[in-house]
Amino acid sequence: MLSYFARRVWQGFLVIVVIICLNFFLIHAAPGDPVNALIGTMAPTPEYMEQVRREYGLDEPLLWQFLRYAARMAQFDFGESLRFRQPVIDIILARLPATLLLMGTALVLSSTVGIVLAAAAAKFRDSWVDRVLTTTSIVGFAMPAFWLGQLMLIVFALNLNWLPAQGMYSLRAPSDGFGRVLDILRHLILPALTYSVYHLALIYRLTRVKMHEALAQDYIIAARARGVAEHRVVYVHALRNAILPVVTIIGLNFGFMLAGSVLVETVFAWPGLGRLFYEAISARDYPVLMGIFTLVSGMVVIANILTDMLYAVIDPRVVYG
């Protein structure tokens, strides 16, 4: 087991190294000039533009820029933002908690509710409960997050005025204590629900299929013949064996949620990494873009490694497969 874990960690490290190299060259190959974004609408002279390029090291050959960037990354130095003139790591860490709060809430909500509903649908197979849940999951799976978010804003924030429309805090809310927590939770409801719908539908559909396969196995028939209670047959015997591929999907969802946070955070003006990524693209802020790419990629790789480890703990046969 330890050898398997060590091998997965080494593979993850190699993947991160490759990702760092690809991020640098792909971002620099994208159209647009960061100097134009820095200067703005003014009409600068060629001498001034050259001065700005030299100040930020953009006048050097691309290979030399990459070598300097790789040397900094080896020291966990993400460089300095072209736009904010602050260390990239400080800017990212300031936005990271908001994204983790949103993503973690959506991931827990979608995983828990999706698995419970799928087990209930499998228990009442071919009943009206199964048909309603399956139809609803198809609709949720096909609904774009940015469109659903705008619908929720219109209905619950603008028309009904039940929840705040955008942001993470209210200016008039308490700055600390329990009132602060309640204010954050009220702002979290709409983006978390929007974020979780697609992933909830995905987990539900996969768990439902695996539950149907598990309930058709011989050990389920034997358990029922021994007089085991039906809820125990469904939620213990069948669900435990059907949950293995679902664990993998949950781990993949972690990566998809990190990468897909741009749309939801932009719609709800949530001050997280997704919105920072959008702002960095507009400003052609190469260090921030590369820092976000590297951090997100690293977190996705780590999530996949942890998923493989959890999978091995649940089913040790994968270690010797």
N, C-alpha and C positions, 0 to 999 in steps of 0.2 A: 504493500500500500504506500509506504514512504517513497519507494522508487518511482511509483506511478505519479505521485504528487510532484516529486522533484523534476521528473521529465516534463510534466505539464507546465511547471513554472519556467523552465528553461525555454520551452517552445514559446511561451508567452513573451519572454524577454526578447527573443529574436524577432517576433512579430512587431513589438513596439519599436525596435530599432529600424526595421524596414518602413514602418509607418512614419517615423520622424523624417526619414529621407524623402519619402514620397510627398509628405505634406509640404516640405520646403519647395520642391521643384514644381509641384502642381499649383501652389498659390502664386509663385512668381511667374508662372506661365499664363496665369489668368489675365484677361485684358484689363486695362486701367493703369494709371500711374499714381502712386501714393503722393508724389510731390504736388500734383494738381489738386488733390484732395486737401493737402495741408495748406496750400496757398489760398484756396478758395476762389472767389469770383474776380479777384484783382488781376490785372494784366502785368505780370512780372517780366522783367528783362531776362534774357538768356543767362546773363551772369548771375542774377539772383537765384534762378532755378538751379544752376550748377552749384552754387554755394549751399543751397538746401540739400541737394543730393550728397554733397561731400560731408555735410554736417551729420547726416543720418547713415553714412556709409553705403549709400545706394549707387555711388559712382564706381564702386569696385567691381571686378569680374564676378559673375554669378558663382563660379566654383569657389572663389576665395570667400565670398559671403557665406556659402554653405559650410566651409571648413570652420569659420569663426562661430557660426551658429551651432555646429556639432560640438565644438569645444565647450561652448557655454552650456549646452544641454547635458554634457557629461558631468557638469558641476551643478545640475538642476537649476540653472539660470535661464529663465525664459526671455531675458532681454528687457528692453524698455519700450513702452507704447509710443508710437509716433504721434498719436493724437493727444493722449493725456500726459505724456512725459512723466510717467510713473512706471515702476516695475510691473511687468505683465502679471507676475504671480500674485502680487497684491490686488490687482484689479480683478483677477479671476477668483481669488479666494473670497473677495468681498461679495461677489455675485453667486458663488457656488452654494451657500446654504439655502438660498431661495429656491434654486433649481432642485436641490436634493429634497427639500420639503415638499415641493409640488410633485416631483416624480415619485418619491417614496410613498406619499399618500395615494397617488393614482395606482401605483404598482400593487400595494397591499389591498386596495379596494377591488381592483380588477381581478387579482388572483383569488382572493377569498370568496368574493361573490360569484365569480365564474365557476369555481370548483363546486361550491355548494349548490348552485342552480343546476349544474350539469349532473350532479349526483341525484338531485331531486327529479330531473327529467328522465334519467335512466331508471329510477325506481318506478315512475309512472309512465313507462314507455308506451307510445302510441295513444296516450290519453290527450285530453284537451290541454293539460298542463304542458306536456312535451311539445305539442304543436305551437302553442303560444310562445313558449320560451325560444324555440328554434326559429320561428318567424321573426321574433324581435331581435335575435342575435344576427340574423342575416341583414336586417336593416342597419343595426349598429356597425356591423363589419363593413358595410358599403358606404357609410356616411363619412365624408371628409371632416377632419377635426376643425379646420378653420371655419367651415360653414356651420357646423353644429355649435361652435363657440359663439358665432354671431347670432344664431337663433336664441341661444340661452341669454345672451346679453339683451336682446330685444324683449324677450318674454319676462324673464325674472328680474332684470335690472331696470329696464326703461319703462315697461308697461306696468308690471306688478310692484316694482320698487321694493322687492323683498331683500335683495342682496346688492352689494356694491358692484359697479360695472368694471372698474379697472384698478390696477395697483395692488399693493400688498398691505398698505396702512391707510388709515384715515387721519387727516391732519387734526381733527378735533377729538380723536380718541386718546385715551390715556397712553402715556409714553412708556409705562412699565406696569408690572403686576398682572393680575388676572384679566383686567380690562383690555390690556394689550394683546393677550393670548386670544380672547374672544374676537377682537377686531381682526386679527390675522386669520382666524378660522373662518370668519364670515367672508373675507376676501378669497379664501382658499377654495370654497365650495364649488363655484362655477368652473374655474380652470381645472380643478382636480376631476370633476365629473366629466368634463369635455375630454380630458386627457385619457381617462380610463375606459371610455365606451368601446373604442376599437379593440383594445387589448382584452377587455372583458369578454367581448364577443369571440375573439380568437381562442382564448383559454376555454370558454364554455364549449365551443364546437369541438375542439380537440379532446377535452375531457369526456364529453358525451360519447364520442365515437369509441374511445378507449374503454369507457365504462360498459358500453354495449358488448364489446369484445370480451371483456373480463367476465361479465355476467353469463356468457354463453359457455364458459369453461367448465370442465368436469368437477373441479374442486368446489365451485359454487353449487352445483347440483348436489354434491356430497354434503356440503354444509347445510343446505336446506333439508336434505333427507335426515340429517341428525337432529333436526328441530331447532336449528339456530334461528334466532329472531331475525326478521327480514331487515330491519334497520342495521343490525350488525353485519349481515351478509353484504349489504350495499356499501355502508360507510367504513367498514373495517376490512373485510376480505377483498371485495372488488376494488374499492377506491385505492387501497394501498398498492395494488398491482397496476392500476391504471394511471397512477400519479407520476410514474417515472418519466415518460416523454413530456408531461406537462411541466416538470421541473426544468427541463431543457428549454422549453418555450419561455418560461418565466425569466430565465437567465438571458435569453435573447431579447426579450422585451425590455430588459434594463438598458441594453444598448440602443434599441430603437427609440426608447423614450428620451434618452440623452440626445440622440441625433435629431429627433423630431420635435424638440422643445421650442424650436424657433417660431413655428406657426402659432402655437397656443400662447406662448409668452408675449408674442407681438399683439395678438388679438386682445388679450386681457392686460396688456402693459405690465406684465409681471417682471420684476427686476432681477431676472436670473441670467444664466449663461446664454440662453437662446436669444434674448433681446440684445445682450452684449455682442453676440455673434452677428446679428443683423446690423447693429451700429458699426461694427468693425468692417463689415463688407462695404458699407456706404462710404466709410472714410479710408478704405484701402489700407487699413492698419495691419500690415503684415505680421508684426510680432504678436499682436493679440490673436489674430486668426490662427497662426501656427501654435500658439499656446493653448487655445481652446481645442484645436484638433488633437494635439498631443495628449492633453489631459483627458478628453472624452475617449479617445482611442485607448489610452491606458486603462481607464475605468472599465471600458467594455471588455478588454482582455482579462482584467482581474475578475470581472463578473463571470466570464466564461470559465475561468480556472476554478473559481469557487463553485460554480454549477457542476463542473465535472467532478470535483471533490465530493460534493453533496450526493451526486448520482452514485459515486463509488461507495459511499457510506450506506446509502439506501439499498443498492444492489451490488455487492462486492464482486459479482461475476464479471463486471466490465473491466476490472483490473487484470483478470486472467484471460480475457477474451482475445 
